[in-house]
Amino acid sequence: MTEKVVVLGAGYAGAGAINTLQSELGADAELTWIADVDYHLVLHEVHRVIREPSRRSDITIPIERIANSSTQFIQADVTGLDVDDRVIELADEDDVEYDYVLVALGSQTAYYGIPGLEEHSLTLKSLDDAMEIHEAVKDASTDATRSEPAQVVIGGAGLSGIQTAGEVAEFRDIHRAPIEIHLVEALEEIFPGNDPEVQQALRDKLEDAGVQIHTDDPITEADADVIHFDEGEPLEHDVFVWTGGITGRDAMDGVDLENQHNRVNAEATFQTSDERVFSIGDSAIVDQGDQPAPPTAQAAWQAAELIGENIARAIEGRPLKTWEFDDKGTVVSVGEEAVAHQIKPAFGISLPVDTFDGIPAQNLKKLIAARWIATVTSWGEARRCWSSL
């Protein structure tokens, strides 16, 4: 009997899973890939488009360069999942039946119930989002003057917020645009939850780039042109970008699976409360003992390496393998600059410092993206994209 295996989503988790499933599944399985766009976006480099839209061609990989001829691709929005009837519900397309499905739909921005936040902010979760931020920053700077510069505010000083601020600063410098940049964080320090050494290194880079940092004061309300805080004075804005957190996709709302805020609970095997539904990436909360796997590109890449084998094992009735996230370190860009922290030794070579910047960090950031592109396509494609990474 032919087993129908369906992958939902074209992010790191989805694209990586397709790559491994194509090599793991036997001839008695049909593989279908469903996503709302016909390309894979190298999301951790999408902030580059804020500075220069032409870079989008090097961080988008057409589906046909990843999927082989035996994989069916359907471009459609997933609207629901019926686990009883084993059916995926699509907008404007016929429902798709499955025997096994991998939920890798990614996440969407969380607004935490803060009044006005969703209505009056831009986000950075897609290529279109990056283009919209670019246009908004360009338009605001065109209407500004040196005496009255455009006010660009980025809410949330995690990875996305820091990298967004850095790209806006690069745009400002390249175009000599009258822009003031503010990075706002509710907690006491930027890059919350990380080592103070890397927090300080990133703060130094941002301040050198002219980014004004505001911490330890949560946003309580957002209006069309001003943000209100719990304690501090309101902050006016011409452009407001919110990068403050994630939640699951609406398609998972009401699905009969154990979940938290539409992010599906999954075991370390990636199996959910339904044995025929698996989940990885930002769509999932993957059990790792005391803490779940982080919702990062690195975790999605690693999970994708095993998911193909585990779905093949499930089809064959063999025991599933468990996965353990291996944190290989962090690299964060601030415009053309970058900071690397706690990078794991490679090829038996230990690094003399925990945190470093400069050309080594910049090239490491590029190499990480290039290696991913090579994984799902080829090293030739990675070399072609190098200059834009």
Secondary structure, 3 states (H helix, E strand, C coil): CCEEEEEECCCHHHHHHHHHHHHHCCCCEEEEEEECCCEEECHHHCCHHHHCHHHHHHCEEEHHHCCCCCCEEEECCEEEEECCCCEEEECCCCCEECCEEEECCCEEECCCCCCCCCCCCECCCCHHHHHHHHHHHHHHHHCCCCCCCEEEEEECCCHHHHHHHHHHHHHHHHHCCCEEEEEECCCCCCCCCCCHHHHHHHHHHHHHCCEEEECCCCEEEECCCEEEECCCCCEECCEEEECCCEEECHHHCCCCCCEECCEEEECCCCECCCCCEEECHHHEEECCCCCCCCCCHHHHHHHHHHHHHHHHHHHHCCCCCCCCCCCCCEEEEECCEEEEECCCCECCECCCCCEECHHHHHHHHHHHHHHHHHHHCCHHHHHHHHHHC
